[in-house]
Amino acid sequence: MPKLRFHKIAAVAVLVVTAAWIATGEFASVGSANEEAQTIAERPENGRTEAQVVIVAKPPRIDHSRTIRVSGLTSADKRTALAARSGGIIDDLPVTKGQHVKAGDLILRLESEGKEAAVETARQVLAQREAETEAANRLTKTGNLARLQLDSARSALATARSQLELAEAELARITVRAPFDGVIDKVDVELGAAIMQGAEVATLLKLDPMIAVGEVSETDLGTVNTGDEADVRLVSGKTVSGKVRFVSREASETTRTFRIEVAIPNADGAIPAGMTAEIDIRAEPLEAVALPRSVVTLSEDGELGVRAVDSDKKVVFYPIDLIDDTPRALYLAGIPADAQIIVSGQDLVTEGDVVKPQQADEKMIRELAGMLASEMN
């Protein structure tokens, strides 16, 4: 009995002590409360975190010509298939494939087959009609010939002149001559062969200048103009310079692209027609800044641009216009002249943040942009 009473007394004592401890609330200091207290103690007095450090630079402004690259091929400035203007037997064929000719040079001559004799006969008839008309004029003036007979003589004279012109034109048709300076690329006939009127006899190419032909997209059309400088890289590895001489104003129905032509000097004929080429067109220079791709970022609205630091050390965002994308740098427009661009740490801050800007040196900018010193001037 005394033993049972002792246990009851001990249980009551433990209960009282536990209740008193809970009532004080001191048990909370064992866990999260201690951590919270420590965190509060470590905060700055004003409740703000330390400002983010970013590297900024004022990029130099340069005049840059955007390069538009298109694939194409070389083509002759002029190409014509020379055809026989009359049928007959080939009497003279003085040209061979690969031969250079001048405008007016003989390409082919047919046998005359009496055409020269027809011209001579027509000339004799014309001389006779001229004499008869002159005599009729004299007789009419003296009253010894009726006016009607004079009109007949004049009609006969006109007919004789027409016959001579026809005979001379028929004789001229037996020859084929070069319409312009060029090179004979193909000869389709043989000496002594019979050909019909309209048959092709040779192909003539004008290779100076050579033309590099390509097509530009709708978005690039506005930056390509006649007279722009261009570099043409041939599949052989040779690079030649030329100028844009033609920009089509009508798009292809299938590709929605516009044909362009670049004229390349080719006095020695070393560049053949039909060779694959890559055309780099240098557009009109525009003021821009050159920056590495890593600097470009997106705004909260998803707009492409760069982040900068204003005079209050706050982060601002500038949308950009991409002028050119080269292996070494991006050339951008739309950036204010005095902007301090964040070149390192731009993805760790957002617009409106107060930061600690540190100025980058020129060497760092050169390394980031991957440009030569000449491009920085």
C-alpha positions as CSV (number, residue, x, y, z in Angstrom):
1,M,0.0,0.0,0.0
2,P,2.8,2.6,0.8
3,K,4.6,1.5,-2.3
4,L,1.6,2.3,-4.6
5,R,1.2,5.6,-3.0
6,F,4.8,6.6,-3.8
7,H,4.3,5.9,-7.5
8,K,1.2,8.0,-7.6
9,I,3.0,10.9,-5.9
10,A,6.0,10.6,-8.5
11,A,3.6,10.7,-11.5
12,V,1.9,13.8,-10.2
13,A,5.2,15.5,-9.6
14,V,6.4,14.7,-13.2
15,L,3.1,16.0,-14.6
16,V,3.3,19.3,-12.7
17,V,6.9,19.9,-13.8
18,T,6.1,19.1,-17.5
19,A,3.1,21.4,-17.5
20,A,5.2,24.2,-16.0
21,W,7.9,23.8,-18.7
22,I,5.4,23.9,-21.5
23,A,3.8,27.0,-20.1
24,T,7.2,28.8,-20.3
25,G,7.6,28.2,-24.1
26,E,11.3,27.7,-23.8
27,F,11.2,24.4,-25.7
28,A,11.0,26.3,-29.0
29,S,14.6,27.5,-28.7
30,V,15.9,24.0,-29.3
31,G,15.1,23.8,-33.1
32,S,14.0,26.3,-35.8
33,A,13.8,29.2,-33.5
34,N,17.5,29.2,-32.9
35,E,18.2,29.1,-36.6
36,E,15.7,31.9,-37.3
37,A,17.3,34.0,-34.6
38,Q,20.8,33.4,-36.1
39,T,19.5,34.3,-39.6
40,I,18.0,37.6,-38.3
41,A,21.2,38.4,-36.6
42,E,23.2,37.9,-39.9
43,R,20.9,40.2,-41.9
44,P,22.1,43.8,-42.8
45,E,20.6,46.5,-40.6
46,N,18.3,47.8,-43.4
47,G,17.1,44.4,-44.4
48,R,18.6,44.5,-48.0
49,T,21.0,42.0,-49.5
50,E,24.4,43.1,-50.8
51,A,24.3,44.5,-54.4
52,Q,25.4,42.2,-57.3
53,V,28.8,42.9,-58.8
54,V,28.7,43.2,-62.7
55,I,31.4,44.0,-65.3
56,V,30.5,46.9,-67.6
57,A,32.1,48.5,-70.6
58,K,31.4,51.3,-73.1
59,P,31.9,49.6,-76.4
60,P,33.4,51.6,-79.3
61,R,31.2,52.6,-82.2
62,I,32.4,51.7,-85.6
63,D,31.1,51.9,-89.2
64,H,30.3,48.3,-90.3
65,S,29.2,47.0,-93.6
66,R,26.8,44.1,-93.2
67,T,27.7,41.1,-95.3
68,I,24.9,39.2,-97.0
69,R,26.0,35.7,-98.1
70,V,24.2,33.9,-100.9
71,S,24.9,30.8,-103.0
72,G,25.0,31.0,-106.7
73,L,26.9,30.2,-109.9
74,T,28.8,32.0,-112.7
75,S,27.1,32.8,-115.9
76,A,28.2,34.4,-119.2
77,D,27.3,38.1,-119.6
78,K,25.8,37.2,-123.0
79,R,25.0,33.9,-124.7
80,T,23.6,33.5,-128.2
81,A,23.0,30.5,-130.5
82,L,23.9,31.8,-134.0
83,A,21.6,30.4,-136.7
84,A,21.7,30.3,-140.5
85,R,19.6,32.9,-142.2
86,S,19.3,30.9,-145.4
87,G,19.6,27.3,-146.5
88,G,22.5,26.0,-148.6
89,I,25.8,24.3,-148.6
90,I,28.5,25.5,-146.1
91,D,31.3,26.9,-148.2
92,D,33.5,28.5,-145.4
93,L,33.6,27.8,-141.7
94,P,36.6,29.8,-140.3
95,V,36.0,29.3,-136.6
96,T,36.6,26.5,-134.1
97,K,35.5,25.8,-130.5
98,G,37.3,28.0,-128.0
99,Q,38.3,30.7,-130.5
100,H,37.9,34.3,-129.6
101,V,36.2,36.5,-132.2
102,K,35.4,40.2,-132.5
103,A,32.0,41.7,-133.4
104,G,31.5,41.4,-137.2
105,D,33.9,38.5,-137.7
106,L,32.8,35.9,-140.2
107,I,31.5,32.7,-138.5
108,L,30.0,30.9,-141.6
109,R,29.5,31.4,-145.3
110,L,27.2,29.4,-147.6
111,E,27.7,28.8,-151.3
112,S,26.3,31.8,-153.2
113,E,24.5,29.6,-155.8
114,G,24.0,32.4,-158.3
115,K,23.1,35.0,-155.7
116,E,26.0,37.2,-156.6
117,A,25.0,37.0,-160.3
118,A,21.4,38.0,-159.3
119,V,22.8,41.1,-157.6
120,E,24.8,42.1,-160.6
121,T,21.8,41.6,-162.9
122,A,19.7,43.7,-160.6
123,R,22.3,46.5,-160.7
124,Q,22.3,46.5,-164.5
125,V,18.5,46.7,-164.7
126,L,18.6,49.6,-162.2
127,A,21.2,51.4,-164.3
128,Q,19.0,50.9,-167.4
129,R,15.8,52.2,-165.6
130,E,17.7,55.2,-164.3
131,A,18.7,56.1,-167.9
132,E,15.2,55.6,-169.2
133,T,13.7,57.8,-166.5
134,E,16.2,60.6,-167.2
135,A,15.4,60.5,-170.9
136,A,11.7,60.6,-170.2
137,N,12.2,63.6,-168.0
138,R,13.9,65.5,-170.8
139,L,11.3,64.6,-173.3
140,T,8.4,65.5,-171.0
141,K,9.9,69.0,-170.4
142,T,10.1,69.6,-174.2
143,G,6.6,68.3,-174.7
144,N,7.7,65.3,-176.8
145,L,6.5,62.7,-174.3
146,A,3.2,62.3,-172.5
147,R,3.2,62.7,-168.8
148,L,1.8,59.2,-168.3
149,Q,4.8,57.7,-170.0
150,L,7.1,59.5,-167.5
151,D,5.1,58.1,-164.6
152,S,5.6,54.6,-166.0
153,A,9.4,55.1,-166.3
154,R,9.5,56.3,-162.7
155,S,7.6,53.2,-161.6
156,A,9.9,50.9,-163.4
157,L,12.9,52.7,-161.8
158,A,11.4,52.1,-158.3
159,T,10.8,48.5,-159.1
160,A,14.4,48.0,-160.2
161,R,15.7,49.5,-157.0
162,S,13.6,47.2,-154.9
163,Q,14.8,44.2,-156.9
164,L,18.4,45.2,-156.2
165,E,17.8,45.5,-152.5
166,L,16.1,42.1,-152.4
167,A,19.0,40.5,-154.3
168,E,21.6,42.1,-152.0
169,A,19.7,41.0,-148.9
170,E,19.5,37.4,-150.2
171,L,23.3,37.5,-150.8
172,A,23.9,38.8,-147.3
173,R,22.0,35.9,-145.8
174,I,24.6,33.4,-146.9
175,T,27.0,34.7,-144.2
176,V,26.7,34.6,-140.4
177,R,28.8,37.1,-138.4
178,A,29.5,37.6,-134.7
179,P,27.1,40.1,-133.1
180,F,29.6,40.9,-130.2
181,D,33.1,40.1,-128.9
182,G,33.2,36.7,-127.4
183,V,34.4,33.1,-127.5
184,I,33.0,30.3,-129.6
185,D,31.8,27.7,-127.1
186,K,30.3,25.2,-129.6
187,V,30.2,24.6,-133.3
188,D,27.2,22.5,-134.5
189,V,28.0,22.1,-138.2
190,E,30.7,20.9,-140.5
191,L,32.3,22.4,-143.6
192,G,30.5,21.2,-146.7
193,A,27.3,20.1,-144.9
194,A,23.9,21.2,-146.1
195,I,21.8,23.2,-143.6
196,M,18.3,24.7,-143.6
197,Q,17.3,28.2,-142.7
198,G,17.2,28.6,-138.9
199,A,19.6,25.8,-138.1
200,E,22.0,26.5,-135.3
201,V,25.6,26.8,-136.4
202,A,27.5,27.9,-133.3
203,T,27.2,29.2,-129.7
204,L,28.9,32.5,-128.8
205,L,29.6,33.5,-125.2
206,K,30.7,36.9,-123.8
207,L,32.8,36.1,-120.7
208,D,34.0,39.6,-119.8
209,P,32.6,40.5,-117.5
210,M,31.6,37.2,-115.9
211,I,28.3,37.3,-114.0
212,A,27.8,35.7,-110.6
213,V,24.1,35.0,-110.2
214,G,22.4,34.4,-106.9
215,E,19.1,35.0,-105.1
216,V,18.5,37.0,-101.9
217,S,15.6,36.6,-99.4
218,E,12.8,39.1,-98.9
219,T,14.3,40.3,-95.7
220,D,17.7,41.1,-97.3
221,L,16.3,42.7,-100.4
222,G,16.2,46.2,-98.9
223,T,19.9,46.2,-98.0
224,V,21.1,45.2,-101.5
225,N,21.5,48.0,-104.1
226,T,23.0,48.3,-107.5
227,G,26.7,49.3,-107.2
228,D,27.3,47.5,-103.9
229,E,30.7,45.9,-103.6
230,A,30.8,42.1,-103.5
231,D,33.3,39.2,-103.2
232,V,32.7,36.0,-105.1
233,R,34.4,32.8,-103.8
234,L,34.6,30.2,-106.5
235,V,34.5,26.5,-105.9
236,S,38.1,26.4,-107.1
237,G,39.1,28.5,-104.0
238,K,39.7,31.7,-105.9
239,T,38.1,34.9,-104.6
240,V,37.4,37.8,-107.0
241,S,35.7,41.2,-106.4
242,G,32.9,42.8,-108.3
243,K,29.9,45.0,-108.1
244,V,26.1,44.3,-108.0
245,R,24.8,45.3,-111.4
246,F,21.2,44.1,-111.2
247,V,18.6,43.4,-108.5
248,S,15.3,41.9,-109.6
249,R,12.1,43.7,-108.5
250,E,10.0,40.5,-108.9
251,A,10.3,37.5,-106.6
252,S,10.4,33.9,-107.9
253,E,7.0,32.3,-107.6
254,T,8.5,29.1,-106.1
255,T,11.1,30.4,-103.7
256,R,10.0,34.0,-103.0
257,T,13.6,35.1,-103.5
258,F,15.0,37.9,-105.8
259,R,17.7,37.4,-108.5
260,I,20.8,39.4,-108.2
261,E,23.8,39.7,-110.6
262,V,27.4,40.6,-109.7
263,A,29.7,41.7,-112.6
264,I,33.3,40.3,-112.2
265,P,36.2,41.4,-114.4
266,N,37.3,38.4,-116.6
267,A,39.5,39.9,-119.3
268,D,41.7,36.7,-119.5
269,G,38.6,34.4,-119.6
270,A,40.0,32.4,-116.7
271,I,36.6,32.1,-114.9
272,P,34.3,29.7,-116.8
273,A,30.5,30.0,-116.9
274,G,28.4,27.6,-114.8
275,M,30.9,27.3,-111.8
276,T,29.5,27.1,-108.3
277,A,30.1,30.3,-106.3
278,E,29.4,32.0,-103.0
279,I,28.6,35.7,-103.1
280,D,29.3,38.0,-100.2
281,I,27.6,41.4,-100.7
282,R,28.8,44.3,-98.6
283,A,25.9,46.6,-97.9
284,E,26.2,50.3,-97.1
285,P,28.1,50.9,-93.8
286,L,26.1,51.6,-90.7
287,E,27.1,52.8,-87.3
288,A,27.2,49.9,-84.9
289,V,28.8,48.4,-81.8
290,A,30.6,45.1,-81.8
291,L,29.9,42.7,-78.9
292,P,30.2,39.0,-78.2
293,R,27.1,36.8,-78.4
294,S,27.3,36.1,-74.7
295,V,26.3,39.7,-73.9
296,V,23.0,39.5,-75.7
297,T,20.1,38.3,-73.5
298,L,16.3,38.4,-73.2
299,S,14.1,40.8,-71.3
300,E,11.3,39.7,-69.1
301,D,9.0,40.1,-72.1
302,G,11.2,37.9,-74.2
303,E,12.7,40.7,-76.3
304,L,16.3,40.4,-77.6
305,G,18.7,43.0,-76.3
306,V,21.4,43.9,-73.8
307,R,21.5,45.0,-70.2
308,A,23.3,48.1,-69.1
309,V,23.8,50.2,-66.0
310,D,22.5,53.8,-65.8
311,S,23.9,56.8,-63.8
312,D,22.0,55.6,-60.7
313,K,23.7,52.2,-60.9
314,K,20.4,50.6,-61.8
315,V,20.0,47.9,-64.5
316,V,18.3,49.0,-67.7
317,F,17.4,47.0,-70.8
318,Y,18.0,48.2,-74.5
319,P,16.4,46.3,-77.4
320,I,18.8,45.8,-80.3
321,D,18.8,45.7,-84.1
322,L,21.1,43.0,-85.4
323,I,23.1,44.4,-88.3
324,D,25.5,41.5,-88.9
325,D,26.4,38.2,-87.3
326,T,30.1,37.2,-87.9
327,P,32.2,34.4,-86.5
328,R,34.0,36.9,-84.2
329,A,31.2,39.3,-83.0
330,L,27.7,40.6,-83.3
331,Y,27.3,44.0,-84.8
332,L,24.4,45.8,-83.1
333,A,22.4,49.0,-83.5
334,G,19.9,50.7,-81.2
335,I,22.3,51.1,-78.3
336,P,22.8,54.6,-76.9
337,A,26.2,56.1,-77.4
338,D,27.0,56.5,-73.7
339,A,25.5,53.1,-72.6
340,Q,27.5,51.1,-70.0
341,I,26.9,47.6,-71.3
342,I,27.0,44.7,-68.8
343,V,29.5,42.2,-70.3
344,S,29.6,39.9,-67.4
345,G,26.8,39.0,-64.9
346,Q,23.9,40.3,-67.1
347,D,22.0,37.1,-66.5
348,L,22.2,37.4,-62.8
349,V,20.3,40.7,-62.6
350,T,17.0,42.1,-63.8
351,E,15.8,45.5,-64.8
352,G,15.6,47.9,-61.9
353,D,18.2,46.1,-59.7
354,V,20.9,48.2,-58.1
355,V,24.3,46.8,-58.8
356,K,28.0,47.4,-58.2
357,P,29.5,48.1,-61.7
358,Q,33.1,47.5,-62.3
359,Q,34.7,48.8,-65.5
360,A,36.2,46.4,-67.9
361,D,39.5,47.2,-69.6
362,E,39.9,47.5,-73.4
363,K,41.9,44.2,-73.5
364,M,38.9,42.3,-72.1
365,I,36.6,43.8,-74.6
366,R,38.9,42.8,-77.4
367,E,39.1,39.3,-76.1
368,L,35.3,39.0,-75.6
369,A,34.5,40.4,-79.1
370,G,37.3,38.5,-80.8
371,M,38.1,41.4,-83.0
372,L,41.3,42.9,-84.4
373,A,42.6,46.2,-83.2
374,S,41.8,47.8,-86.5
375,E,38.2,46.9,-86.0
376,M,38.1,48.8,-82.8
377,N,39.1,52.1,-84.4
